[in-house]
């Protein structure tokens, strides 16, 4: 009888906690420069300081067409939690060299304004959102 009661209490606790977790919004988009999709670009959404404490950073990498889909950084769950974010867009070398060798130069002319977190983005609860970044406009 005690085992059934313990199991029931854990089940109720699990259901309550699962129901309390905020829903993510599916966030996809593209990173382009002069209309051309950029490959190997990291898109990072970092929660604004002082935002909701349950908000988690999200990131994604672009494919050959410059398309990305964001996932939560730590839990790897698809999507982004609702909240206010700083956006960081940077090239990630797909073939890094050892530390003691000169690194490969970035093949793109990425504006500093997209690499330093000066762009802000609001993610709404439960809505799919498309974020497109045309770097020649920054």
N, C-alpha and C positions, 0 to 999 in steps of 0.2 A: 504494500500500500504506500509506503514511504517513497519508493522509487517512482511510482506513478505520479505522486504529488510533486516530487522534485522535477520530473520530466515536464509536467504541466506548467509549473512555475517558469522553467527555462523557456518553454515554448511561448508563453505569454510575454515574457521579457523580450525575447527575440522579435516577436511580432510588433511590439510597441516600439522598439528601437528601429526596426526596419521601416516602420511607417513614419517615423520622425525625420528621417534623413531627407535633405532637400533634393529635389529633382534636378537633373542636369538638362541643359539645352544643347542640342546638337549644333556644333559650330563648324562650318566648312568655309572655304574661300580660296582665293588665288593671290599669288604675289607675282606681279609683272613689272617689267621695265620697258618703257616705250612699246607697250602692247605685247611683249613676248614673255611667256611664262618662265620663271626662274627656278632652277632645280637646286636641291641641297640647301634650301633656306629654312632656318628654324624660326617658327612663330611661337613666341612665349607670351602668355597672359599672366601677369603677376598681380595679385590682389593689391589694391591701393591700401596703404598704411591706415589702420584704424577701421577697416571695413569689417564686415561680419567675420568673427573668429573661425567659423566653419568653412570659409571660402578657401579653396585650394588652387594653386597655380595650375595652368593647363598649357600643353604644348603640342606641336605637330611639326612635321617636316614636309617640304614640298616635293612633289614628284617631277617628272620631266616636263609636264605641262604647267608647273607652278601651282598645282592644286594641293591643298592640305585639309586635314580633318583633325580637330583638337581632342586630346584626352587629358584627363586629370593626371598631373605629374606624378603623384605618389601612389595613388590607388589604381592607376591605369584604366579607370572607368571611362568609357566614351562620353564625350561632351564636356561642358563647362558648367560650374555652379553659378547661380545668379549672383551678380554683384558688379562692382566697379573695378576695372583692371587697367594697369599700365601695359602697353604693348611693346615688345622688343622683337625686332626682325633682324636676323644676322645670318650670314653665310656660314655653313659648317663644312669644313674640308672633308670630303668623302675618303680621301687618302692621306691622312696626316703622316708627317714624318717624325722620326724620333726627336726628342727635345733638343739634342745637341746639333741638329741640322736646321738650315733655314727652312721656314715653313712655306708652303705654297701660297702665292698671293691670291686674294679674292678676285675672281674673274668678272665681277660686277661692280658697278659704281653705285654703292649703296649709300644714300644720304644719312648723315649723322642723326638727323631728326627721327629716323625710324629705329636706330640702334640704341638710343639712350633712354627710352621709356617716356618720351614726351607726348606720345599719342595715348589718349585714354579711350576706353571702350566699355560700354555698359552692356552686360548680358542679362536678358530678361528671363524670368522663370518659365520653364517649360516650352519656350518657343525655339524653333530651329532658326538659326541666324547664319547669314552669309556675310563674310568679311572679305572684301577685296581691297588689296593694297597695290596701287599703281605707283611705283616708286618715283617716277619722273614728276609726280605732282607734289612731292615733299621737298 
